[in-house]
Amino acid sequence: MSYGTNDPELERSTNRWMAWGVVLLGLFVLAFPVYRILQPAKLADAQAAFDERLAVQGEEIFTANCAQCHGGEATGGIAPALNSEQFLGSVTDQQMHQLISTGVPGTLMVAYSADFGGTLTQQQITATVTYLRSFEDTAPDFPAWFRPLSQTDLNGEELYNLACSYCHGIDLSGNIGPALGPDSGIVLEDDAFIEDRIRNGFGEMPSFGNSFTDDQISNIVGFIRDEQAG
C-alpha cells in the first residue's frame, strides 16, 4: 500500500500557498525599513503633542502658584527670571523638579511638593517644569536673571511691572491684591504709609525690604502717585 500522492490539484494548491507566503514575506521585508523610518517621527509627534498639553496645564499651575514672585510668563520679579537663557541653560529638568519640590532654604521659595507639606502633586510639578522648558527656544539673554530688581536703570514703572503688577494689576486696578488707582483707598494714605507696606509687607503681601533699595521704593511710590493723578 502506498502513502504517496500525485494529486495535481493538491500540488497546485500547495504551490499557491507557498507563493503567497513568499509574497507576504517580501512585503514584510520591504515594510520593515519603512516602519523604522516613519515610526520615530510618529513617536516624536506624539511626544510633542503630549508635552504641549502638559505645558498648558503647567502654565495654569505656574500662574496660580509662582507668578506672584517669578512674574507672569516667568519673566522675573522679586524672584529669578525662569524664562531666561541663563537659567534654562544651567539646570536639568530633574533639578527644576527638585527645586520646586523641596524649595530653597533661606528664601521665599517654599517646598511645593505634597510630599514636603506643599500643595502640588509630582505630576503637577512635572507639568510646571514642562511649561518652563517650553520657553527654551525663545529664551532671552538676561544677565540679571537671578536678581531682576538689581538692575540699576529701572524706573518706577518698570519696577512696579516687575514686582507689583501681577498682584495689583498693570493698570493698578487690582488682581490678587487691592487696587492702587485713583479710586482706591490708598489715595488717602501718605507716601510713608505706602513705602512701609512695600518695605515690610502686610498680610499676604510679602516684604520687599530685601529686594528693593530705598530709592527703588520711592520710585515705585512716585509711579503710583503719577498714575493716581492721571
Residue frames as a rotation matrix with the C-alpha (Angstrom) as fourth column:
MET 1
0.575 0.818 0.000 0.00
0.818 -0.575 0.000 0.00
0.000 0.000 -1.000 0.00
SER 2
-0.454 -0.771 0.447 1.47
0.777 -0.588 -0.225 3.44
0.436 0.245 0.866 -0.99
TYR 3
0.201 0.476 -0.856 1.08
0.833 -0.542 -0.106 6.61
-0.515 -0.692 -0.506 1.10
GLY 4
-0.798 -0.532 -0.283 2.41
0.285 -0.747 0.601 8.91
-0.531 0.399 0.748 -1.59
THR 5
0.363 0.930 0.058 0.16
0.540 -0.159 -0.826 11.05
-0.759 0.331 -0.560 -3.80
ASN 6
-0.772 -0.546 0.327 0.40
0.575 -0.378 0.726 12.56
-0.273 0.748 0.605 -7.22
ASP 7
0.272 0.962 -0.007 -2.79
0.900 -0.257 -0.351 14.62
-0.339 0.090 -0.936 -6.91
PRO 8
-0.424 -0.484 0.766 -2.21
0.785 -0.618 0.043 17.56
0.452 0.619 0.642 -9.27
GLU 9
0.397 0.678 0.619 -4.85
0.233 -0.726 0.647 19.74
0.888 -0.112 -0.446 -7.57
LEU 10
0.892 -0.117 -0.437 -3.28
0.439 -0.006 0.898 19.31
-0.108 -0.993 0.046 -4.15
GLU 11
-0.079 -0.995 0.056 0.13
0.960 -0.061 0.275 20.13
-0.270 0.076 0.960 -5.56
ARG 12
-0.267 0.041 0.963 -1.18
0.571 -0.798 0.192 23.29
0.776 0.601 0.190 -7.26
SER 13
0.769 0.616 0.171 -2.89
0.187 -0.473 0.861 24.38
0.612 -0.629 -0.479 -4.03
THR 14
0.615 -0.618 -0.490 0.29
0.693 0.127 0.710 23.83
-0.377 -0.776 0.506 -2.03
ASN 15
-0.354 -0.789 0.502 2.30
0.932 -0.344 0.116 25.80
0.081 0.508 0.857 -4.57
ARG 16
0.160 0.497 0.853 -0.19
0.366 -0.832 0.416 28.68
0.917 0.246 -0.315 -4.41
TRP 17
0.958 0.214 -0.190 0.06
0.240 -0.241 0.940 28.87
0.155 -0.947 -0.282 -0.61
MET 18
0.221 -0.956 -0.194 3.85
0.863 0.099 0.496 28.75
-0.455 -0.276 0.847 -0.80
ALA 19
-0.331 -0.314 0.890 3.84
0.788 -0.611 0.077 31.54
0.520 0.726 0.450 -3.38
TRP 20
0.577 0.606 0.548 1.59
0.161 -0.742 0.651 33.70
0.801 -0.288 -0.525 -1.21
GLY 21
0.821 -0.330 -0.465 3.89
0.519 0.092 0.850 33.02
-0.238 -0.939 0.247 1.72
VAL 22
-0.218 -0.944 0.248 6.86
0.965 -0.172 0.196 34.23
-0.142 0.282 0.949 -0.29
VAL 23
-0.098 0.276 0.956 4.92
0.494 -0.821 0.287 37.38
0.864 0.500 -0.056 -1.33
LEU 24
0.872 0.486 0.064 3.88
0.166 -0.416 0.894 38.15
0.461 -0.769 -0.443 2.26
LEU 25
0.482 -0.779 -0.401 7.42
0.768 0.156 0.621 37.60
-0.421 -0.607 0.674 3.49
GLY 26
-0.381 -0.621 0.685 8.66
0.881 -0.468 0.066 40.00
0.280 0.629 0.726 0.83
LEU 27
0.312 0.589 0.746 6.12
0.270 -0.807 0.525 42.61
0.911 0.037 -0.410 1.87
PHE 28
0.936 -0.006 -0.351 7.22
0.350 -0.088 0.933 42.31
-0.037 -0.996 -0.081 5.49
VAL 29
0.042 -0.999 -0.007 10.85
0.941 0.037 0.335 42.68
-0.335 -0.020 0.942 4.45
LEU 30
-0.382 -0.133 0.915 10.01
0.656 -0.736 0.166 45.81
0.651 0.663 0.369 2.43
ALA 31
0.551 0.742 0.381 7.74
0.235 -0.577 0.782 47.27
0.800 -0.342 -0.492 5.11
PHE 32
0.566 -0.321 -0.759 10.20
0.823 0.169 0.543 46.99
-0.046 -0.932 0.360 7.98
PRO 33
-0.582 -0.812 0.037 12.61
0.813 -0.581 0.032 49.72
-0.004 0.048 0.999 6.76
VAL 34
-0.326 0.562 0.760 9.63
0.186 -0.750 0.635 51.99
0.927 0.349 0.140 6.05
TYR 35
0.699 0.597 -0.394 8.37
0.446 0.067 0.892 51.35
0.559 -0.800 -0.220 9.60
ARG 36
0.133 -0.749 -0.649 11.77
0.969 -0.040 0.245 52.18
-0.210 -0.661 0.720 11.03
ILE 37
-0.756 -0.382 0.531 11.76
0.542 -0.820 0.182 55.46
0.366 0.426 0.827 9.11
LEU 38
-0.191 0.803 0.564 8.20
-0.010 -0.576 0.817 56.53
0.981 0.151 0.119 9.91
GLN 39
0.413 0.484 -0.772 7.78
0.682 0.398 0.614 55.28
0.604 -0.780 -0.166 13.48
PRO 40
-0.437 -0.604 -0.666 10.29
0.891 -0.389 -0.232 57.64
-0.119 -0.696 0.709 15.17
ALA 41
-0.897 0.152 0.414 8.60
0.017 -0.926 0.376 60.61
0.441 0.344 0.829 13.50
LYS 42
0.092 0.992 -0.088 5.20
0.076 0.081 0.994 59.44
0.993 -0.098 -0.068 14.74
LEU 43
0.248 -0.064 -0.967 6.56
0.928 0.302 0.218 58.94
0.278 -0.951 0.134 18.24
ALA 44
-0.787 -0.594 -0.168 8.17
0.616 -0.768 -0.174 62.39
-0.026 -0.240 0.970 18.16
ASP 45
-0.596 0.652 0.469 4.88
-0.154 -0.667 0.729 63.98
0.788 0.362 0.498 17.04
ALA 46
0.377 0.758 -0.531 3.00
0.397 0.386 0.833 62.16
0.837 -0.525 -0.155 19.79
GLN 47
-0.104 -0.510 -0.854 5.55
0.995 -0.041 -0.096 63.28
0.014 -0.859 0.511 22.39
ALA 48
-0.929 -0.246 0.276 5.38
0.278 -0.957 0.081 66.88
0.244 0.152 0.958 21.16
ALA 49
-0.165 0.953 0.252 1.58
-0.112 -0.272 0.956 66.87
0.980 0.130 0.152 21.40
PHE 50
0.427 0.270 -0.863 1.76
0.738 0.448 0.505 65.40
0.523 -0.852 -0.008 24.90
ASP 51
-0.499 -0.710 -0.497 4.34
0.864 -0.450 -0.224 67.99
-0.065 -0.541 0.839 26.00
GLU 52
-0.778 0.265 0.570 2.17
0.027 -0.892 0.451 70.78
0.628 0.366 0.687 24.59
ARG 53
0.323 0.940 -0.114 -0.84
0.104 0.085 0.991 69.64
0.941 -0.332 -0.070 26.61
LEU 54
0.281 -0.301 -0.911 1.35
0.937 0.292 0.192 69.27
0.209 -0.908 0.364 29.68
ALA 55
-0.778 -0.621 0.096 2.76
0.601 -0.780 -0.175 72.78
0.183 -0.079 0.980 29.21
VAL 56
-0.293 0.770 0.567 -0.75
-0.117 -0.618 0.778 74.25
0.949 0.162 0.271 29.07
GLN 57
0.664 0.496 -0.559 -1.53
0.435 0.352 0.829 72.57
0.608 -0.794 0.018 32.39
GLY 58
-0.080 -0.812 -0.578 1.81
0.995 -0.030 -0.095 73.75
0.060 -0.582 0.811 33.76
GLU 59
-0.690 -0.131 0.712 1.08
0.263 -0.962 0.078 77.35
0.674 0.242 0.698 32.79
GLU 60
0.347 0.897 0.272 -2.10
-0.104 -0.252 0.962 77.30
0.932 -0.362 0.006 34.86
ILE 61
0.655 -0.168 -0.737 -0.23
0.718 0.443 0.537 75.85
0.236 -0.881 0.410 37.83
PHE 62
-0.451 -0.892 0.018 2.60
0.867 -0.443 -0.230 78.37
0.213 -0.088 0.973 37.45
THR 63
-0.399 0.361 0.843 0.20
0.041 -0.911 0.410 81.31
0.916 0.198 0.349 37.23
ALA 64
0.644 0.765 0.006 -1.62
-0.024 0.012 1.000 80.23
0.764 -0.644 0.026 40.38
ASN 65
0.872 -0.265 -0.412 1.45
0.489 0.428 0.760 79.38
-0.025 -0.864 0.502 42.46
CYS 66
0.082 -0.996 -0.033 4.62
0.931 0.064 0.359 81.01
-0.356 -0.060 0.933 41.10
ALA 67
0.066 -0.062 0.996 3.87
0.783 -0.615 -0.090 84.14
0.618 0.786 0.007 39.07
GLN 68
0.944 0.327 -0.039 3.49
0.276 -0.719 0.637 86.34
0.180 -0.613 -0.769 42.15
CYS 69
0.556 -0.808 -0.196 7.24
-0.009 -0.242 0.970 86.11
-0.831 -0.538 -0.142 42.72
HIS 70
-0.347 -0.766 0.541 8.63
0.495 0.340 0.800 84.98
-0.796 0.546 0.261 39.37
GLY 71
-0.546 0.169 -0.821 6.42
-0.531 -0.827 0.183 87.23
-0.648 0.536 0.541 37.22
GLY 72
0.604 0.793 0.079 3.89
-0.337 0.344 -0.877 86.47
-0.722 0.503 0.475 34.52
GLU 73
0.950 -0.234 -0.205 5.38
-0.083 0.444 -0.892 84.11
0.300 0.865 0.402 31.93
ALA 74
0.691 -0.677 -0.252 8.35
0.681 0.493 0.541 83.65
-0.242 -0.546 0.802 34.31
THR 75
0.522 -0.475 0.709 9.92
0.382 -0.613 -0.692 87.00
0.763 0.632 -0.139 33.29
GLY 76
-0.487 -0.761 -0.428 11.16
0.707 -0.056 -0.705 87.63
0.513 -0.646 0.566 36.83
GLY 77
0.584 0.598 0.549 10.16
0.053 -0.703 0.709 89.82
0.810 -0.385 -0.442 39.75
ILE 78
0.518 -0.416 0.748 11.29
-0.855 -0.269 0.442 89.59
0.018 -0.869 -0.495 43.34
ALA 79
0.376 -0.387 0.842 12.43
-0.063 0.896 0.440 86.09
-0.924 -0.218 0.313 42.36
PRO 80
-0.604 -0.796 -0.048 14.60
-0.097 0.014 0.995 84.98
-0.791 0.605 -0.086 39.40
ALA 81
0.178 0.549 -0.817 13.52
-0.927 -0.184 -0.326 85.10
-0.329 0.815 0.477 35.77
LEU 82
-0.112 -0.177 0.978 12.94
-0.176 0.972 0.156 81.45
-0.978 -0.154 -0.140 34.91
ASN 83
0.849 0.413 0.331 12.31
0.258 0.222 -0.940 82.04
-0.461 0.883 0.082 31.20
SER 84
0.600 -0.669 -0.439 15.88
-0.716 -0.694 0.078 83.26
-0.357 0.268 -0.895 30.73
GLU 85
0.633 -0.480 -0.607 18.59
-0.340 0.532 -0.776 81.68
0.695 0.698 0.173 28.64
GLN 86
-0.364 -0.858 0.362 20.90
-0.707 0.002 -0.707 81.65
0.607 -0.513 -0.607 31.65
PHE 87
-0.160 0.354 0.921 18.53
-0.867 0.395 -0.303 79.74
-0.471 -0.848 0.244 33.92
LEU 88
0.802 0.595 0.049 17.24
-0.495 0.709 -0.502 77.23
-0.333 0.379 0.863 31.39
GLY 89
0.559 -0.663 -0.498 20.74
-0.380 0.328 -0.865 76.54
0.737 0.673 -0.068 30.15
SER 90
-0.406 -0.803 0.437 22.06
-0.731 -0.001 -0.683 75.82
0.548 -0.596 -0.586 33.63
VAL 91
-0.392 0.337 0.856 19.53
-0.714 0.476 -0.514 73.34
-0.581 -0.812 0.054 35.01
THR 92
-0.952 0.178 -0.249 18.16
-0.009 0.796 0.605 69.96
0.306 0.578 -0.756 34.03
ASP 93
-0.042 0.999 0.025 14.50
-0.384 -0.040 0.923 69.06
0.922 0.029 0.385 34.24
GLN 94
0.221 0.079 -0.972 15.31
0.667 0.715 0.210 66.90
0.712 -0.694 0.106 37.24
GLN 95
-0.751 -0.554 -0.359 16.96
0.645 -0.502 -0.576 69.83
0.139 -0.664 0.735 39.02
MET 96
-0.704 0.583 0.406 13.97
-0.443 -0.807 0.391 72.08
0.555 0.095 0.826 38.31
HIS 97
0.238 0.809 -0.538 11.67
-0.003 0.555 0.832 69.38
0.971 -0.196 0.134 39.64
GLN 98
-0.116 -0.377 -0.919 13.77
0.888 0.375 -0.266 69.16
0.445 -0.847 0.292 42.80
LEU 99
-0.952 -0.271 0.139 13.79
0.202 -0.903 -0.379 72.94
0.229 -0.333 0.915 43.34
ILE 100
-0.324 0.914 0.245 10.02
-0.578 -0.396 0.713 73.12
0.749 0.089 0.656 43.05
SER 101
0.270 0.454 -0.849 9.51
0.263 0.813 0.519 70.06
0.926 -0.364 0.100 45.21
THR 102
0.136 -0.335 -0.932 11.74
0.959 0.280 0.040 70.97
0.248 -0.900 0.359 48.16
GLY 103
0.972 0.231 0.051 12.08
0.217 -0.955 0.200 74.75
0.095 -0.184 -0.978 47.86
VAL 104
0.074 -0.963 0.260 15.20
0.387 -0.213 -0.897 76.81
0.919 0.167 0.357 48.55
PRO 105
0.374 0.070 -0.925 16.11
0.927 0.003 0.375 77.22
0.029 -0.998 -0.063 52.24
GLY 106
-0.390 -0.540 -0.745 16.62
0.665 -0.725 0.177 80.80
-0.636 -0.427 0.643 53.38
THR 107
-0.992 0.125 0.009 14.42
-0.079 -0.682 0.727 82.27
0.097 0.720 0.687 50.63
LEU 108
-0.320 0.947 0.036 10.73
-0.803 -0.250 -0.541 82.86
-0.503 -0.202 0.840 49.99
MET 109
-0.150 0.209 -0.966 10.79
-0.778 0.578 0.246 79.74
0.610 0.789 0.076 47.78
VAL 110
-0.072 0.230 0.970 8.94
-0.857 0.484 -0.179 77.15
-0.511 -0.844 0.162 49.85
ALA 111
-0.939 -0.178 0.294 8.50
-0.058 0.925 0.376 73.46
-0.339 0.336 -0.879 49.17
TYR 112
-0.329 0.851 -0.410 5.58
-0.941 -0.334 0.062 72.89
-0.084 0.406 0.910 46.80
SER 113
-0.557 0.107 -0.823 5.53
-0.262 0.919 0.296 69.10
0.788 0.381 -0.484 46.72
ALA 114
0.519 0.814 0.261 2.77
-0.606 0.135 0.784 67.48
0.603 -0.565 0.563 48.75
ASP 115
0.502 -0.420 -0.756 5.47
0.508 0.850 -0.135 65.08
0.700 -0.317 0.640 49.97
PHE 116
-0.588 -0.770 -0.247 7.09
0.704 -0.338 -0.624 68.01
0.397 -0.541 0.741 51.78
GLY 117
-0.383 0.532 -0.755 3.96
0.680 -0.391 -0.621 69.78
-0.625 -0.751 -0.212 53.01
GLY 118
-0.889 0.022 -0.458 3.18
-0.278 -0.820 0.501 71.66
-0.364 0.573 0.734 49.81
THR 119
-0.001 0.999 -0.037 0.12
-0.454 -0.033 -0.891 71.60
-0.891 0.016 0.453 47.58
LEU 120
0.250 0.064 -0.966 1.34
-0.968 0.010 -0.250 70.10
-0.006 0.998 0.064 44.30
THR 121
0.820 0.010 0.572 1.47
-0.034 0.999 0.030 66.50
-0.571 -0.044 0.820 43.17
GLN 122
-0.234 -0.947 0.219 4.51
0.169 0.182 0.969 65.11
-0.957 0.264 0.118 41.38
GLN 123
-0.104 0.283 0.954 2.51
0.977 0.207 0.045 65.18
-0.184 0.937 -0.298 38.12
GLN 124
0.888 0.460 0.011 1.69
0.458 -0.880 -0.125 68.87
-0.048 0.116 -0.992 38.61
ILE 125
0.420 -0.825 -0.378 5.34
-0.196 -0.489 0.850 69.69
-0.886 -0.283 -0.367 39.26
THR 126
-0.399 -0.524 0.752 6.29
0.590 0.482 0.648 67.81
-0.702 0.702 0.117 36.09
ALA 127
0.394 0.630 0.669 3.73
0.918 -0.307 -0.251 69.89
0.047 0.713 -0.699 34.18
THR 128
0.911 -0.091 -0.403 5.24
0.034 -0.956 0.292 73.09
-0.412 -0.280 -0.867 35.61
VAL 129
-0.079 -0.995 0.057 8.73
0.006 0.057 0.998 72.01
-0.997 0.080 0.001 34.57
THR 130
-0.234 0.066 0.970 7.43
0.909 0.369 0.194 71.26
-0.345 0.927 -0.146 31.06
TYR 131
0.814 0.564 0.142 5.91
0.580 -0.777 -0.243 74.75
-0.027 0.280 -0.960 30.89
LEU 132
0.623 -0.648 -0.439 9.19
-0.253 -0.697 0.670 76.39
-0.740 -0.306 -0.598 31.90
ARG 133
-0.327 -0.786 0.525 11.16
0.288 0.446 0.847 74.27
-0.900 0.429 0.081 29.44
SER 134
0.337 0.546 0.767 8.81
0.898 0.057 -0.436 75.41
-0.282 0.836 -0.471 26.66
PHE 135
0.903 -0.042 -0.428 10.48
-0.071 -0.996 -0.052 78.85
-0.424 0.077 -0.902 26.80
GLU 136
0.237 -0.956 0.171 13.87
0.340 0.247 0.907 77.43
-0.910 -0.157 0.384 25.85
ASP 137
0.018 -0.243 0.970 13.74
0.992 0.126 0.013 78.05
-0.125 0.962 0.243 22.10
THR 138
0.329 0.186 0.926 12.96
0.480 -0.877 0.006 81.76
0.813 0.442 -0.379 22.58
ALA 139
0.583 -0.101 -0.806 14.64
0.799 -0.110 0.591 82.35
-0.148 -0.989 0.016 25.96
PRO 140
0.866 -0.255 0.430 16.06
-0.063 -0.909 -0.411 85.89
0.496 0.329 -0.804 26.22
ASP 141
-0.129 -0.954 -0.269 19.64
0.686 0.110 -0.719 86.64
0.716 -0.278 0.641 27.18
PHE 142
0.675 0.482 0.558 19.15
-0.117 -0.677 0.726 88.15
0.728 -0.556 -0.401 30.65
PRO 143
-0.302 -0.927 -0.221 22.37
0.133 0.188 -0.973 88.53
0.944 -0.323 0.066 32.68
ALA 144
-0.753 0.050 0.656 20.44
-0.607 -0.440 -0.662 89.86
0.255 -0.896 0.362 35.69
TRP 145
-0.124 0.789 -0.602 18.09
-0.251 0.562 0.788 86.84
0.960 0.249 0.129 35.68
PHE 146
-0.401 -0.069 -0.913 18.89
0.690 0.633 -0.351 85.83
0.602 -0.771 -0.207 39.26
ARG 147
-0.299 0.312 -0.902 18.02
0.719 -0.547 -0.428 89.24
-0.627 -0.777 -0.060 40.71
PRO 148
-0.068 0.321 0.945 15.94
0.933 -0.316 0.175 91.12
0.355 0.893 -0.278 38.14
LEU 149
0.864 0.504 -0.002 15.34
0.464 -0.795 0.392 94.01
0.196 -0.339 -0.920 40.53
SER 150
0.289 -0.844 -0.452 19.08
0.593 -0.213 0.776 94.63
-0.751 -0.493 0.439 40.89
GLN 151
-0.093 -0.289 0.953 19.12
0.958 -0.287 0.007 96.38
0.272 0.913 0.303 37.51
THR 152
-0.464 -0.217 -0.859 20.06
0.667 -0.724 -0.177 99.96
-0.583 -0.655 0.480 38.34
ASP 153
-0.997 0.015 -0.081 18.45
-0.065 -0.752 0.656 101.57
-0.051 0.659 0.750 35.30
LEU 154
-0.448 0.893 -0.028 14.86
0.788 0.410 0.459 100.55
0.421 0.184 -0.888 36.08
ASN 155
-0.756 0.281 0.591 12.40
-0.365 -0.931 -0.025 103.38
0.543 -0.235 0.807 36.63
GLY 156
-0.676 0.510 0.532 9.40
-0.583 0.071 -0.810 103.28
-0.451 -0.857 0.249 38.94
GLU 157
0.355 0.854 -0.381 7.04
-0.917 0.239 -0.320 101.92
-0.182 0.463 0.868 36.29
GLU 158
0.078 -0.403 -0.912 9.43
-0.560 0.739 -0.374 99.14
0.825 0.540 -0.168 35.29
LEU 159
-0.906 -0.394 0.153 9.97
-0.322 0.410 -0.853 98.17
0.273 -0.823 -0.498 38.93
TYR 160
-0.292 0.892 0.344 6.23
-0.773 -0.009 -0.635 98.16
-0.563 -0.451 0.692 39.53
ASN 161
0.446 0.502 -0.741 5.60
-0.870 0.439 -0.226 96.00
0.211 0.745 0.632 36.47
LEU 162
-0.330 -0.668 -0.667 8.26
-0.410 0.738 -0.536 93.51
0.850 0.097 -0.518 37.54
ALA 163
-0.935 -0.276 -0.221 7.35
0.077 0.450 -0.890 93.17
0.345 -0.850 -0.399 41.17
CYS 164
-0.793 0.607 -0.056 3.85
-0.174 -0.314 -0.934 94.53
-0.584 -0.731 0.354 41.78
SER 165
-0.524 0.623 -0.581 1.69
-0.851 -0.369 0.373 94.30
0.019 0.690 0.723 38.66
TYR 166
-0.721 0.274 -0.637 0.81
0.021 0.927 0.375 90.63
0.693 0.257 -0.674 38.97
CYS 167
-0.592 0.488 -0.641 -0.98
0.804 0.308 -0.508 91.25
-0.050 -0.817 -0.575 42.28
HIS 168
-0.315 0.434 -0.844 -2.09
0.302 -0.797 -0.523 94.86
-0.900 -0.419 0.120 41.86
GLY 169
0.606 0.604 0.517 -2.71
0.636 0.022 -0.771 94.91
-0.477 0.797 -0.371 38.10
ILE 170
-0.323 -0.736 0.595 -0.79
0.945 -0.287 0.159 96.55
0.054 0.613 0.788 35.26
ASP 171
-0.270 0.322 0.907 -3.19
0.267 -0.880 0.392 99.49
0.925 0.348 0.152 35.40
LEU 172
-0.946 -0.197 0.259 -3.33
-0.197 -0.285 -0.938 99.46
0.258 -0.938 0.231 39.24
SER 173
-0.132 0.991 0.023 -6.88
-0.765 -0.116 0.633 98.09
0.630 0.066 0.774 39.08
GLY 174
-0.079 0.039 0.996 -6.09
-0.892 0.443 -0.088 95.18
-0.445 -0.896 -0.001 41.40
ASN 175
-0.051 0.077 -0.996 -5.94
-0.572 0.815 0.092 91.43
0.819 0.574 0.003 40.99
ILE 176
0.024 -0.022 -0.999 -4.88
0.662 0.749 -0.001 89.24
0.749 -0.662 0.032 43.88
GLY 177
-0.643 -0.317 -0.697 -4.00
0.738 -0.500 -0.453 92.38
-0.205 -0.806 0.556 45.81
PRO 178
0.267 0.823 -0.502 -6.07
0.629 -0.543 -0.556 95.55
-0.730 -0.167 -0.663 46.21
ALA 179
0.518 0.000 0.855 -6.40
0.750 -0.481 -0.454 98.26
0.411 0.877 -0.249 43.60
LEU 180
-0.174 -0.661 -0.730 -3.99
0.830 -0.498 0.253 101.20
-0.531 -0.562 0.635 43.88
GLY 181
-0.448 0.008 0.894 -5.53
0.785 -0.474 0.398 103.52
0.427 0.881 0.206 41.28
PRO 182
-0.839 0.042 0.543 -7.23
-0.116 -0.988 -0.103 106.92
0.532 -0.149 0.833 41.64
ASP 183
0.129 0.972 0.199 -10.45
-0.587 -0.087 0.805 105.44
0.799 -0.220 0.559 43.02
SER 184
0.141 -0.144 -0.979 -8.74
0.501 0.864 -0.055 103.29
0.854 -0.483 0.194 45.65
GLY 185
0.941 0.270 -0.204 -8.47
0.289 -0.331 0.898 103.95
0.175 -0.904 -0.390 49.37
ILE 186
0.201 -0.954 -0.221 -4.68
0.952 0.137 0.273 104.14
-0.230 -0.265 0.936 49.14
VAL 187
0.015 -0.128 0.992 -5.06
0.567 -0.816 -0.114 107.64
0.824 0.564 0.060 47.65
LEU 188
0.793 0.418 0.444 -5.89
-0.101 -0.628 0.772 108.88
0.601 -0.657 -0.455 51.16
GLU 189
0.776 -0.570 -0.270 -2.66
0.535 0.368 0.761 107.49
-0.334 -0.735 0.590 52.64
ASP 190
0.693 -0.601 -0.398 0.64
-0.614 -0.781 0.109 109.36
-0.377 0.169 -0.911 52.62
ASP 191
0.459 -0.583 -0.671 3.78
-0.610 0.343 -0.715 108.22
0.646 0.737 -0.198 50.81
ALA 192
-0.500 -0.708 0.499 5.39
-0.844 0.269 -0.465 106.95
0.195 -0.654 -0.731 54.01
PHE 193
0.146 0.658 0.739 2.48
-0.685 0.606 -0.404 104.56
-0.714 -0.447 0.539 54.54
ILE 194
0.925 0.211 -0.316 2.87
-0.380 0.538 -0.752 103.03
0.012 0.816 0.578 51.07
GLU 195
0.109 -0.970 -0.219 6.63
-0.696 0.083 -0.713 102.83
0.710 0.230 -0.666 51.44
ASP 196
-0.410 -0.218 0.886 6.22
-0.871 0.382 -0.309 100.97
-0.271 -0.898 -0.347 54.73
ARG 197
0.608 0.693 0.386 3.82
-0.493 0.711 -0.501 98.47
-0.622 0.115 0.774 53.12
ILE 198
0.786 -0.372 -0.493 6.32
-0.388 0.325 -0.863 97.81
0.481 0.870 0.111 50.33
ARG 199
-0.156 -0.967 0.201 9.29
-0.770 -0.008 -0.638 97.56
0.618 -0.254 -0.744 52.65
ASN 200
-0.726 -0.176 0.665 7.74
-0.663 0.436 -0.608 95.40
-0.183 -0.882 -0.433 55.40
GLY 201
-0.779 0.494 -0.386 4.77
0.136 0.734 0.665 93.71
0.612 0.466 -0.639 53.75
PHE 202
-0.619 0.659 0.427 1.31
-0.742 -0.312 -0.594 93.30
-0.258 -0.684 0.682 55.19
GLY 203
0.442 0.816 0.372 -0.96
-0.637 0.578 -0.511 90.25
-0.632 -0.011 0.775 55.46
GLU 204
0.685 -0.132 0.717 -0.37
0.439 0.860 -0.260 88.11
-0.582 0.493 0.647 52.37
MET 205
0.906 -0.405 0.125 1.81
-0.136 -0.557 -0.819 90.79
0.401 0.725 -0.560 50.80
PRO 206
0.517 -0.771 -0.372 5.48
0.844 0.531 0.072 89.79
0.142 -0.351 0.925 51.20
SER 207
0.622 -0.435 -0.651 8.20
0.090 -0.786 0.611 92.10
-0.778 -0.439 -0.450 52.43
PHE 208
0.816 -0.354 0.457 10.25
0.487 -0.004 -0.873 93.74
0.311 0.935 0.169 49.67
GLY 209
0.894 -0.448 -0.003 12.77
-0.362 -0.726 0.585 95.35
-0.265 -0.522 -0.811 52.01
ASN 210
0.104 -0.898 0.427 15.48
-0.039 0.426 0.904 92.89
-0.994 -0.111 0.009 50.99
SER 211
0.131 0.026 0.991 14.63
0.906 0.403 -0.130 93.20
-0.403 0.915 0.029 47.29
PHE 212
0.602 0.177 0.778 14.34
0.565 -0.784 -0.259 96.96
0.564 0.596 -0.572 46.81
THR 213
-0.680 -0.709 -0.188 16.61
0.690 -0.531 -0.492 99.81
0.249 -0.464 0.850 47.79
ASP 214
-0.239 0.575 -0.782 15.04
0.557 -0.578 -0.596 102.85
-0.795 -0.578 -0.182 49.45
ASP 215
-0.648 -0.046 -0.760 15.37
-0.467 -0.765 0.444 104.76
-0.602 0.643 0.474 46.19
GLN 216
-0.928 0.324 -0.183 13.59
0.032 0.560 0.828 101.99
0.371 0.763 -0.530 44.27
ILE 217
-0.401 0.812 -0.425 10.74
0.902 0.267 -0.340 102.02
-0.163 -0.519 -0.839 46.78
SER 218
-0.286 0.246 -0.926 10.45
0.110 -0.952 -0.287 105.80
-0.952 -0.183 0.245 46.42
ASN 219
-0.866 -0.085 -0.492 10.40
-0.461 -0.246 0.853 105.42
-0.194 0.965 0.174 42.63
ILE 220
-0.759 0.643 -0.099 7.58
0.554 0.719 0.420 102.90
0.342 0.264 -0.902 42.80
VAL 221
-0.152 0.710 -0.688 5.54
0.780 -0.341 -0.524 105.16
-0.607 -0.616 -0.502 45.06
GLY 222
-0.532 -0.108 -0.840 6.22
-0.260 -0.923 0.283 108.03
-0.806 0.369 0.463 42.65
PHE 223
-0.965 0.193 -0.175 4.90
-0.108 0.316 0.943 105.95
0.238 0.929 -0.284 39.77
ILE 224
-0.460 0.838 -0.292 1.77
0.885 0.461 -0.070 105.02
0.076 -0.291 -0.954 41.73
ARG 225
-0.170 0.381 -0.909 1.14
0.430 -0.801 -0.416 108.69
-0.886 -0.462 -0.028 42.57
ASP 226
-0.799 -0.149 -0.583 1.59
-0.416 -0.563 0.714 109.72
-0.435 0.813 0.388 38.93
GLU 227
-0.855 0.508 -0.101 -0.94
0.280 0.618 0.734 107.09
0.436 0.600 -0.671 37.85
GLN 228
-0.264 0.780 -0.567 -3.40
0.920 0.028 -0.391 108.19
-0.290 -0.625 -0.725 40.51
ALA 229
-0.322 0.086 -0.943 -3.10
0.040 -0.994 -0.105 111.77
-0.946 -0.072 0.317 39.34
GLY 230
0.610 0.591 0.528 -3.83
0.495 0.235 -0.836 110.69
-0.618 0.772 -0.149 35.78
